[in-house]
Amino acid sequence: MANVHYRIVEHDGGWAYKAGDVFSERYATHDEAREAAERAAAEQRLPGAPEDIEYQDEAGDWHEEVSLGQDRPETDVTG
């Protein structure tokens, strides 16, 4: 299972949350950034509807699968 970590950081004269190398929009306060990160983390854990997925692998071969929408990542917020 994948893990998504959100970290609250100072950014662009305010605060943001960061997932990997990606920053959120800027928030005026740490608390606002933390609340936004908590919402994003909660949304990541929600199951989705089943859907067909089609993708090309590194060898150029195409594959079709069905995603049941239940394999959601674990999430956490720090900072």
ChimeraX attribute file (.defattr): number of C-alpha atoms within 10 A of each C-alpha:
attribute: neighborCount
match mode: 1-to-1
recipient: residues
	/A:1	6
	/A:2	9
	/A:3	10
	/A:4	16
	/A:5	17
	/A:6	24
	/A:7	18
	/A:8	21
	/A:9	19
	/A:10	16
	/A:11	16
	/A:12	11
	/A:13	9
	/A:14	14
	/A:15	22
	/A:16	27
	/A:17	30
	/A:18	21
	/A:19	15
	/A:20	10
	/A:21	5
	/A:22	10
	/A:23	16
	/A:24	17
	/A:25	14
	/A:26	18
	/A:27	19
	/A:28	14
	/A:29	12
	/A:30	18
	/A:31	13
	/A:32	15
	/A:33	25
	/A:34	22
	/A:35	13
	/A:36	18
	/A:37	24
	/A:38	18
	/A:39	11
	/A:40	16
	/A:41	20
	/A:42	13
	/A:43	12
	/A:44	15
	/A:45	15
	/A:46	12
	/A:47	13
	/A:48	13
	/A:49	8
	/A:50	11
	/A:51	11
	/A:52	9
	/A:53	10
	/A:54	10
	/A:55	11
	/A:56	10
	/A:57	8
	/A:58	7
	/A:59	6
	/A:60	8
	/A:61	8
	/A:62	10
	/A:63	10
	/A:64	10
	/A:65	10
	/A:66	10
	/A:67	13
	/A:68	12
	/A:69	12
	/A:70	12
	/A:71	13
	/A:72	16
	/A:73	16
	/A:74	14
	/A:75	17
	/A:76	15
	/A:77	18
	/A:78	13
	/A:79	10
